[in-house]
Amino acid sequence: MRVRNVVFVLIVCVLSVSLVSSVVAAQAPAKPAAPAQGAAAQAPQIHGSLIQVMRGILFINSNIVFAAQSEDPETIEPDEFLSLSPSALKSLYGKWMAVENAGIAMAEAANLLTIPGRRCSNGRPVPLQDPKWGEWVQGLRDAGMASFKAAQSRSQDAIVEVSETLTVACANCHERYRDVEPIINRCR
């Protein structure tokens, strides 16, 4: 009889501890999930060649800054359908905001020029090992941020000043890597 009572008490104790553990675990705050093996863990992916990044991002955005030299962005009439406008200066985020955004886009695009694996228009790798490349990419980044700050001032005089910096930043690379003959040597 005593053995039965001891066994019964042990079973009740085990079940009680198990029940209490389950309740405590259910009430405990959830542990943060482990970082997903998603975008943050992936290496940057290359989707465009150097010339595509230049034409699709840098050419367009540098022209927005250059246009602000001759026409005050504040006076530009917006398009009728702001959110559908192909002109950044006339769009929903137009006027001086478009010039600010262009500066940021150029500074951020400089990062794209340093991702290993990108190819020049001649199929060769972007010259990341060339010390001048890194120097000139930094010059582009600096010119983009200077353009952003000039646009924040809402001053065409500031834009005229920074445009020279932007012109030099672009010309440095163009003279060495783009404006070479024969065209097969572009990006060397």
N, C-alpha and C positions, 0 to 999 in steps of 0.2 A: 504494500500500500504506500509505504513511504517512497519507494522508488517511483511509483506512478505520480505522486505529488511533485517530486523533484523534477521529473521529466516534464510534467505539465507546466511547472513554474519556469523552467528553462525555455520551453516553446513560447510561452507568453512573453518572456523577456526578449527573446530573439525577434518575435513579431513586433513587439513594441518599439524596439530599437530601429527595426527596419521601417516601420511606419513613421516614426519621428524623423528619421533620416530623409525619407521621401518628402515629407512636409517641409522640412528645412531647405532641402534642395530646390523645391518648387518655389519657395519664397525668396531665395537668394537672388541677387541681381545676376543677370546673364553676363557671361564673360564676353568681352568684345570679340567679334569674329576675327579670325586671322586675315591679314591682308589678302585680298583676292589676287589671283595670278592674272590680273587683267592689264589694263592700260599702263598702270604705274610700274608694273614689273617688266613690261616689254621695252625693248630697245626701240628707238625711233625708227620708223619705216620710211623708206624713200619711195616716193610716188612720181616725182617729176625730175627731169634733168635740170641742170643749172640754168639753161636758157629759158625753160618753162617757168622756173621760180622768178627769174629776172623779168620776163615779160608779163607774167601773171600777177606779180606782187610789187616788185620794185619799180618797174617802169610806170605803172599806173599811179602808184602812190607818190613817186617823185614828181610826176606831172601835176598832181594836185597841189603840191607845195609850190612848184614853179608857176602855176597859174595864179596863185594868190599874190604873186609879185605885181601883176599888172591889173588885176581886178579884185577889189575889196570883197572878200567872201561874204561879208555882211549885206552887201547890196545885190547879191545874186538872187534872182527870182526863183523860187522853188518850182519844181515840176508839178503838174496838176495831180498826179498820182504819186505822192511822195515815196511810198514804200516800194514802188515799182520802177523808180527812176534809175536809169543806167548811169547817170551822172552823180557822182558822190557829192559834189558841191550843191546839187539841186535836190538832194534826196531828204528823207526823213531825218537823217543824221548829217545834214549838209552844213553849209556856211563854214564858220570857223571850226565847228566840231569835226567836219570832214578833214580839215587841215591837221587838226590834232591827231585824229585817227590815222592819217597818212604817216605822220611822224612815228607813231607807235608801231604801225605795220612795218615800216622800214627797219626800225630797231629790232623788232622781233624776227623779221625775215633774215637778219644777219645771223641769227642762230641756225637757221636752216642751211646757211652756206657752210657751216662747220660740221655737219653730220657726215661721218664717213660713209662711203658707198655711193654718194651722188656722182653723176657723170656729166661731163661737159658735152657740148653739142657734137664734138668729134668722137665721142665714145670713151674718151680717156677719163680717169678719175679726176675730180676736182683737186687742185694742187694744195691739199691741206698741209703738206710738209714744207711748202715754200714759206719762209718766215714773213715775206712780204704779204702773203695771202692773209695770214692772221692779223697783221698790222692794218691792212686795208679793210678787212671785215670789221675790225674794231672802229675804224674811221667811219664806216657806214653806220654802225650802231650809234656812235656819238652824234653823227649828223642827223640821224632819225630822232634822237632824243632832243637835240637842239631845235629841230623843226617843231617838235611837239611843244617845247617851252615857248618858242616864238609864237606859235599859234595861240597858246594860252594868253599871251599878252594882247592879242587882237590888234597887232600893229603890223601894217604892211612893211614899214621900215625894218622891223625885226625880221620879217620873212625875207626881205631883200638881202639882209646881212647873212642870214643862215643859208640862203640859196647858194652862195659861193662855196660854203663848207660842203654842202651836198654835192655840188658840181665837182669839186675836187675829189670827194670820196668816190664818186662814180667813175671819174676819169682815170684815177689810179689803176683800177682793175681793167678798165676798157683798153687803155693803151697797151697794157702788157698781155692781156688774155683774150680780148675780143677783136681789137682793130689790127689784126695781123693777117698777112697774106702768105701763102694761100690760105683760104678759109679752113682747110683741114687742120691748120695749126692753131685754130681757136682753142684757147684754154691750154695750149701747148701740149 
